[in-house]
């Protein structure tokens, strides 16, 4: 099988052959108060994005949300100052999930939306995600244009003092998103009789997620809902879902949901505390849409990491799996170009086109719960709809200033082809550079699990010696 090597964090603009300087696969991200995640950079982002999205003579607006990180107090006012200096009015909504910012950007008719979050990373990191007026994350082309504006002397773009923007806190933003979430759940169904554990990772959804489930009728067991600025994703949430699993078993709950720091993805466990694989969640939702005549077209979008087991299952349902690069904005782009209304990643980023243009962990979880209710079955009974092909992932730490990974690297290509030949047919090996960490990730898939693990460990040693020599 031909090697499938994906470069994620150094994305080129083919027309101009430029490499992005600030933006990675999901906005700008880094250690808080260190380049590039400083107040100065945030100010430049606000000024550049403000300039870029000022189109026409109307009063321009931006909505800014954040998760619960301590450094949000640094980044938020810097962004606000940048936008105000460009004449934009700023709506501040405080801690709010990323999908809420996408939704609010559209519903409030803002020219741009901003989410301050480093998603599943620990509190030491932070990030800036930008949304266009349609609520969608920006394309590589648009990010390059904003980067160009960031690197220019922007003093000439400052508006006259009489035209400065204003900042206003929107108190009902949480309520707007709450009603939106509830509207995605079938009206004829109720969560009554269900006990649900919801782990909010001490992050952005700590207020709205438990409230939404409770208002839909559930008995809610909330955890990870006491943020203090430094405990986001700490021993809780989607990156540490064992706590959620243990609480489900302790309280004899029907299902458990663990969100990440900005609540755009979810990890789900059944009533026994067993985790439901992200690709199985996508399969469950797809089958529900198919049964309810909600599926648009005959295909859904996954990524190069999507398990082949899901692809085989979908093919039996006469549904095609279209693969794209890792990152929910690439999934959205492919969904639009192929007129699909379901797309997702096995990490729990699931996009439902009629409800939004970014992953929403809570909305996706409600679709799984709807399946439980409609079929009158437990979570464990609906989750084993197909078998996953054994899949393993190895990570390699490397110094990006000393080693510049390229997908055309002859040594790496040779090693991966050799490893794939060892695994035989129906196998895949993918190497990609993380867009959020200084790591190379090797994913392998094959029918023989023991052989797969041995092969990946061998490959990891060889590539690690090469990149860290």
C-alpha positions in Angstrom: 0.0 0.0 0.0 1.3 3.5 -0.9 2.5 5.4 2.2 0.1 8.1 3.4 2.2 10.8 5.1 0.5 14.0 6.2 2.1 17.3 7.1 -0.2 19.1 9.5 1.4 22.1 11.2 3.3 23.7 8.3 0.6 24.2 5.7 1.6 25.8 2.3 -0.4 28.2 0.2 0.1 26.5 -3.1 -0.5 29.6 -5.2 2.1 31.7 -3.3 4.2 28.9 -1.8 4.1 30.5 1.6 4.3 28.8 5.0 2.1 30.1 7.8 4.0 31.8 10.6 1.5 32.0 13.4 -1.5 29.8 12.5 -1.4 26.0 12.9 -4.1 23.4 12.3 -6.5 25.1 14.8 -5.7 28.7 15.1 -2.7 30.2 17.0 -1.6 28.2 20.0 1.3 28.1 22.4 2.6 28.6 25.9 0.8 31.5 27.5 2.9 34.7 27.9 5.5 33.3 25.6 5.8 33.9 21.8 3.5 33.6 20.0 0.9 33.5 22.7 1.5 36.9 24.2 -0.5 40.0 24.7 1.4 41.6 21.9 0.5 38.9 19.5 -3.2 39.0 20.6 -3.2 42.8 20.0 -1.8 42.2 16.5 -4.4 39.6 15.8 -7.2 41.9 16.8 -5.9 44.7 14.7 -5.2 42.5 11.7 -8.5 40.6 11.8 -10.3 43.9 12.5 -8.7 45.4 9.4 -9.4 42.3 7.3 -13.0 42.0 8.2 -13.9 45.7 8.0 -15.9 45.6 4.8 -18.4 48.3 4.1 -19.6 51.3 6.0 -21.8 49.5 8.6 -20.8 49.3 12.3 -18.6 46.2 12.5 -18.8 43.8 15.4 -16.9 40.9 16.9 -17.9 38.4 19.5 -15.1 37.1 21.8 -15.5 34.0 24.0 -13.0 32.1 26.1 -12.5 29.0 28.2 -11.5 29.2 31.9 -7.7 29.5 31.7 -6.0 32.1 33.8 -4.3 33.5 30.7 -7.6 34.4 29.3 -7.4 37.5 31.4 -4.3 38.4 29.4 -5.4 37.5 25.9 -9.0 38.8 26.0 -8.3 42.5 26.7 -5.4 42.5 24.2 -7.7 41.2 21.5 -10.4 43.6 22.5 -8.0 46.6 22.3 -6.9 45.5 18.8 -10.4 45.3 17.5 -11.5 48.6 19.1 -8.5 50.4 17.6 -9.8 49.3 14.2 -13.3 50.7 15.0 -15.0 47.5 15.8 -17.5 47.0 18.6 -16.7 44.0 20.8 -19.2 41.7 22.4 -17.7 39.8 25.3 -19.4 36.6 26.4 -17.0 35.1 28.9 -16.5 31.3 29.3 -18.4 29.7 26.4 -17.9 26.6 24.3 -16.2 27.0 20.9 -19.4 25.9 19.0 -21.3 28.6 20.9 -19.0 31.2 19.5 -19.5 29.8 16.0 -23.3 29.9 16.5 -23.2 33.4 18.1 -21.1 34.8 15.3 -23.9 33.9 12.9 -26.9 34.6 15.0 -25.7 38.0 16.2 -24.6 38.9 12.6 -21.1 39.6 13.7 -18.3 40.2 11.2 -15.9 38.0 13.0 -15.9 35.6 16.0 -13.0 34.7 18.3 -12.5 31.8 20.7 -9.7 32.0 23.2 -8.8 28.4 24.1 -6.1 25.7 23.8 -8.8 23.0 23.7 -7.5 19.9 25.4 -4.1 21.3 26.4 -3.3 22.1 30.1 -3.8 25.5 31.5 -0.3 26.7 30.7 -1.2 26.9 27.0 -3.7 29.1 25.3 -4.9 29.8 21.7 -6.8 32.0 19.4 -9.4 30.7 16.9 -11.0 32.9 14.4 -14.4 32.5 12.8 -15.7 34.3 9.7 -19.2 35.9 9.5 -20.6 32.5 8.5 -19.4 31.0 11.8 -16.8 28.9 10.0 -13.1 28.7 10.8 -10.9 30.6 8.4 -9.3 29.0 5.4 -5.5 28.8 5.0 -5.8 31.6 2.4 -7.6 34.0 4.8 -5.2 33.2 7.7 -2.2 34.0 5.4 -3.8 37.4 4.6 -4.3 38.1 8.3 -0.7 37.1 9.0 0.5 39.5 6.3 -1.4 42.3 8.0 0.0 41.3 11.4 3.6 41.7 10.1 3.0 45.1 8.7 3.2 48.4 10.5 -0.4 48.8 11.4 -0.3 52.3 12.8 -1.6 53.7 9.5 -4.7 51.6 9.8 -5.8 53.0 13.2 -9.2 54.7 13.1 -9.7 58.3 14.2 -10.3 58.6 18.0 -13.9 59.5 17.3 -14.5 56.2 15.5 -13.1 53.9 18.1 -15.2 50.8 18.9 -16.8 50.0 22.2 -16.8 46.9 24.3 -20.0 45.4 25.8 -20.6 42.2 27.9 -23.5 40.1 26.6 -25.2 38.6 29.6 -27.6 36.3 27.8 -25.1 34.5 25.6 -25.2 31.4 27.6 -29.0 31.2 27.4 -28.9 31.6 23.6 -26.5 28.7 23.3 -28.5 26.7 25.8 -31.7 27.0 23.8 -29.8 26.1 20.6 -28.4 22.9 22.1 -31.9 21.9 23.3 -33.3 22.5 19.8 -31.0 19.9 18.3 -32.6 17.2 20.4 -35.9 15.6 19.0 -38.9 17.4 20.4 -40.8 14.2 20.9 -38.1 12.7 23.1 -37.2 13.4 26.7 -34.2 12.6 28.9 -36.5 11.6 31.8 -35.6 8.3 33.4 -32.0 8.8 32.4 -29.1 9.5 34.7 -26.2 11.2 32.9 -22.7 11.9 34.1 -21.3 15.0 32.4 -17.6 15.9 32.9 -16.9 19.5 31.7 -13.1 19.4 32.2 -13.4 22.5 34.4 -13.6 24.2 31.1 -15.8 26.4 28.9 -19.0 24.3 29.2 -19.1 24.0 33.0 -22.3 26.1 33.2 -24.2 25.4 30.0 -23.7 21.6 29.6 -25.2 20.4 32.9 -28.0 22.9 32.6 -28.9 21.8 29.1 -29.1 18.1 30.1 -31.2 19.0 33.2 -33.6 21.1 31.3 -34.1 18.2 28.8 -35.2 16.1 31.7 -32.2 14.1 32.8 -30.9 13.4 36.3 -27.5 15.0 36.0 -24.3 14.1 37.8 -21.9 17.0 37.0 -18.1 16.7 37.5 -15.3 19.0 36.3 -17.5 22.0 36.9 -15.3 24.0 39.4 -12.8 25.9 37.3 -10.1 27.9 39.2 -8.0 29.1 36.2 -5.4 26.4 36.5 -7.4 23.1 36.6 -8.8 22.9 33.1 -8.3 19.4 31.7 -6.5 18.4 34.9 -7.3 14.8 35.7 -10.7 15.2 34.1 -12.4 15.8 30.8 -11.9 14.1 27.5 -8.1 13.8 28.0 -8.6 12.0 31.3 -12.0 10.2 30.9 -11.4 7.5 33.6 -12.9 9.8 36.2 -16.1 10.0 34.2 -16.1 6.3 33.7 -15.6 5.6 37.4 -18.4 8.1 38.4 -20.8 6.4 35.9 -20.2 3.0 37.6 -20.4 4.5 41.1 -23.7 6.3 40.4 -25.1 3.5 38.2 -25.7 6.1 35.4 -27.0 5.3 32.0 -24.2 7.1 30.1 -21.2 9.3 30.6 -20.0 12.3 28.6 -16.6 13.9 28.9 -16.0 17.2 27.1 -12.6 18.9 26.5 -11.6 22.4 27.6 -13.6 24.2 24.9 -16.3 21.5 24.5 -16.0 21.0 20.8 -15.4 17.2 21.2 -16.6 14.4 23.5 -15.7 11.1 24.9 -18.6 8.8 25.8 -18.8 5.7 27.9 -21.7 3.3 28.4 -23.5 2.3 31.6 -20.7 -0.2 32.4 -18.0 2.5 32.1 -16.7 1.2 28.8 -15.6 3.8 26.4 -17.4 4.1 23.0 -14.8 4.6 20.3 -15.1 7.9 18.4 -15.5 6.2 15.0 -18.4 4.1 16.5 -20.0 7.3 17.7 -19.8 8.6 14.1 -21.3 5.3 12.9 -24.1 5.4 15.4 -25.1 9.0 14.4 -24.8 8.1 10.7 -27.1 5.1 11.1 -29.6 7.2 13.0 -29.6 9.9 10.3 -30.1 7.1 7.7 -33.0 5.6 9.6 -34.6 9.0 10.2 -34.1 10.1 6.6 -31.8 12.9 7.8 -28.7 12.0 5.9 -27.9 14.2 3.0 -26.4 12.4 0.0 -24.7 9.0 0.2 -21.5 9.9 2.0 -20.0 11.3 5.2 -16.5 12.8 5.8 -13.8 11.3 8.0 -10.0 11.8 8.2 -7.0 9.8 7.3 -7.1 8.5 10.9 -10.6 7.1 10.6 -10.7 3.4 11.3 -11.2 1.1 8.3 -13.8 -0.7 10.3 -16.1 2.3 10.0 -15.5 2.5 6.3 -16.4 -1.2 5.9 -19.5 -0.7 8.0 -20.6 2.3 6.0 -20.0 0.5 2.7 -22.5 -2.1 3.8 -25.0 0.7 4.3 -24.2 2.0 0.8 -22.6 5.0 2.3 -19.2 6.3 1.2 -16.5 7.5 3.6 -14.6 10.5 2.2 -11.2 11.1 3.9 -9.4 14.3 4.5 -6.7 15.8 6.7 -6.9 15.8 10.5 -8.6 19.0 11.8 -12.3 19.8 12.0 -12.0 22.8 9.6 -10.7 20.4 6.9 -13.6 18.1 7.6 -16.0 21.0 7.2 -14.4 22.1 3.9 -14.8 18.6 2.6 -18.4 18.3 3.8 -19.2 21.5 2.0 -17.6 20.5 -1.3 -19.3 17.1 -1.2 -22.7 18.3 0.2 -22.5 16.1 3.3 -24.1 16.8 6.7 -22.1 14.5 8.8 -18.3 14.6 9.4 -16.0 13.9 12.2 -12.8 12.6 13.8 -12.3 9.6 16.0 -11.0 12.0 18.7 -14.7 13.1 19.2 -14.9 16.1 17.0 -18.2 15.5 15.2 -19.8 18.1 12.9 -23.5 17.9 12.1 -24.0 20.3 9.2 -27.5 21.4 9.9 -26.6 22.4 13.5 -23.2 24.0 13.0 -19.9 24.3 11.2 -17.6 23.1 14.0 -17.5 20.2 16.4 -19.9 20.2 19.3 -19.4 17.6 21.9 -22.7 18.1 23.7 -24.8 18.2 20.5 -23.1 15.0 19.2 -23.7 13.3 22.5 -27.4 14.1 22.4 -27.6 12.2 19.1 -26.2 9.1 20.7 -28.7 9.4 23.6 -31.5 9.9 21.1 -30.6 6.6 19.5 -30.7 4.9 23.0 -34.2 6.2 23.6 -35.6 5.5 20.1 -34.3 1.9 20.2 -35.1 1.5 23.9 -31.7 0.0 24.5 -28.7 0.6 26.8 -25.6 2.4 25.6 -23.7 -0.8 25.6 -26.3 -2.5 23.4 -26.2 0.1 20.6 -22.5 0.8 20.6 -21.1 -2.5 19.1 -22.5 -1.9 15.6 -19.2 -2.9 13.9 -15.7 -4.2 14.7 -12.8 -1.9 14.6 -9.6 -2.8 12.8 -6.7 -2.9 15.3 -5.1 0.6 15.4 -2.1 1.9 17.3 -0.5 5.3 17.7 3.1 6.2 18.7 4.4 9.7 19.3 7.9 11.1 18.9 9.0 14.3 20.5 11.3 16.4 18.3 12.8 19.9 18.2 11.1 21.7 15.3 13.9 24.3 15.1 16.5 21.6 14.5 14.5 19.2 12.3 12.1 20.4 9.6 9.8 17.6 8.8 8.7 17.3 5.1 6.3 14.8 3.7 8.8 14.1 0.9 11.6 13.0 3.2 13.2 10.0 1.4 14.3 8.3 4.6 10.9 8.4 6.3 9.1 7.3 3.1 11.4 4.3 2.7 10.9 3.2 6.4 7.1 3.5 6.2 6.9 1.5 2.9 9.1 -1.2 4.5 6.8 -1.3 7.6 3.7 -1.5 5.5 5.1 -4.4 3.5 5.7 -6.2 6.8 2.1 -5.7 7.8 0.6 -7.0 4.5 -2.6 -6.0 2.8 -5.5 -4.1 4.5 -2.9 -2.1 6.5 -2.1 1.6 6.7 0.6 3.6 8.3 0.3 7.4 8.5 2.9 9.8 9.8 1.8 13.4 10.6 3.2 16.3 12.5 1.0 17.5 15.3 -0.5 20.9 14.7 -0.6 21.7 18.5 2.5 20.0 19.9 6.1 19.4 18.9 5.4 15.8 18.1 5.4 13.4 15.2 2.5 10.9 15.4 2.7 7.5 13.7 -0.7 5.7 13.3 -0.8 2.1 12.1 -3.7 -0.1 11.2 -3.7 -3.8 10.4 -5.6 -7.0 11.1 -2.7 -8.5 13.2 -2.5 -6.5 16.4 0.7 -8.0 17.8 2.5 -7.6 14.5 1.2 -4.0 14.3 2.5 -3.1 17.7 5.9 -4.6 17.1 6.2 -2.9 13.7 5.2 0.5 15.0 7.7 0.3 17.9 10.5 -0.6 15.5 9.4 2.3 13.2 9.3 4.7 16.1 12.9 3.9 17.2 14.2 4.3 13.6 12.4 7.6 13.0 13.2 8.9 16.5 16.9 8.3 15.9 16.7 10.0 12.6 14.8 13.2 13.6 16.7 13.6 16.9 20.2 12.7 15.7 
